[in-house]
Amino acid sequence: MAVLSSRDPKTDPELEAVYAEIAASRGWISNAMQSLAHAPEGLRRFAHFGDYVRYHTAINERIRELVIVTIGHAVKYAATHHAGLAIQAGIPKDAVDEILAGRVPASLPEDERLTVRYVLEFGSPASVSDETFALMNKHFSERAITDITLLAAYYLAYGTMIKGMRVQLESKDKLDIEMQWQKEKAAK
């Protein structure tokens, strides 16, 4: 059960404007975004950061979804939202299942295995090893490494917030809206 009360955007013009911005950038307002409604300006800024890491980085859709499903593998809400999106991006279901179990899938190409390894280490208490950083520098540009890191950091914060606020998972019809939005966004 969510720990904060829900807010009706029709009662707050600032929140209504923020929701309109979010809907324009994502196609809908998730329960996770709605859980931040008591701070409309904070929600706006958080959503703008999310818009950048989701749609304006130097990384491709497969790498993006690998990062998200990896950093969110232990958060049911994130795993449910992004496992399907990762598969839709072309990542095999068996590889997604391994990631959700906290493992680096051997079946993925080297750069994708390295991405999963980097993100798993990034989210761990020990953080990223020198060896992993050295390998990342061989496979990715510094811009791509920065974007991967920003994406992982955003979803690490998002997952922590989702757990802390006890955000409820949306129904399948709402998740289908997200899947369709991502499919259309990727086609552009």
Secondary structure, 3 states (H helix, E strand, C coil): CCCCCCCCHHHCHHHHHHHHHHHHHHCCCCHHHHCCCCCHHHHHHHHHHHHHHHHCCCCCHHHHHHHHHHHCCCCHHHHHHHHHHHHHCCCCHHHHHHHHCCCCCCCCCHHHHHHHHHHHHHCCCCCCCHHHHHHHHHHCCHHHHHHHHHHHHHHHHHHHHHHHHCCCCCCHHHHHHHHHHHHHHHHC
